[in-house]
Amino acid sequence: MKSKLLLTIFLFVASLAFAAPTADLPFGPWTRASNEPILSPQGASWESAGTFNPTVELVVPMDNFNQPRGSRAIPEIVMLYRAQDASGTSRLGFAESIDGIHFTRRPDPVLSPEADYEKDGGVEDPRLQRFGGTYYLTYTGYNKKDAQLCLATSRDLIHWERKGVILPAYKGNWNKGWTKSGAIVPEKIDGKYWMYWLGTAADKTDQMGLSYSTDLLHWTEATQTPVLPRRPGQFDSRVVEPGPPPILTSNGIVLIYNGADDNLVYRAAVAVFDRNDPRKLLSRSDAPIFAPEKEWEKVGQVPNVVFVEGLVREEHRWLFYYGGADKYVGVAQALTK
């Protein structure tokens, strides 16, 4: 009887330890807001092979895009998405929506490969962050040889000024390969900007790094080892990659990330870092919070992938935008807490 009581107490305490991080999150369980893709490849040109891995921004009425596209009396969601042509070259497309589900696309991309570090491969996997009246776009510049984390800025989300490579490939305290996926924290901490990013360790696995900056252009690595390492034998044993820009709460820095196992099945998870020290991990998912289930998430250019890169908070819900099988855009939702 005593042993059963001790076991019961142990399981109860363990369950509390598991549940505590979930209680600290600003959103509840995820469900699909649409069972079908909300963006799919179209035409025979720049977005014919894939439309995926989107970032989003909630544009409020006082934002002035100086574009003849309506009065913007109602807040709308603007999406920048990776579009791929038949040869595999990537560009960034622009779409907008009032309800977060049905999007209208511009006919031409807003960012196409021009610089030497983008030629032939393209511009990939965007993330957006806004400071003041300026939008900061991190993206991967790929020239068929190297993939490197790059930055561009804009006042209207349409016209972009390149700032160049901000984290060069093959450099860093532990990174030995390409750099990608820059997720910038939305506020300064300790007088500095902070960014989570993806690098490749000596064992050829992709793990998460952290850097800081005073000007968003020049970045210094903050750790000697990955800030969020892979976990052998788990769903994030092969890849640990930042998702959308983090959410700041009173309990910490909430970072949704994309994890892949040894079979390269991609699922979403969440990590929480200290609000005052972005290097300090407080909690981390023991299991994925979102995984490929639909046929279009399992079959595409790359199978078995849900890859979250954008999020928006509405009054009563969060919307999470993701790439499905490197071919489609999907959206999940969760109630706000």
Helices and strands as residue ranges (DSSP letters): H 2-23, E 31-32, E 50-59, E 76-84, E 90-97, E 104-105, E 122-131, E 134-142, E 147-154, E 161-167, E 180-184, E 193-200, E 206-213, E 220-221, E 239-242, E 247-249, E 252-260, E 266-273, E 281-284, H 295-298, E 306-313, E 317-324, E 328-335
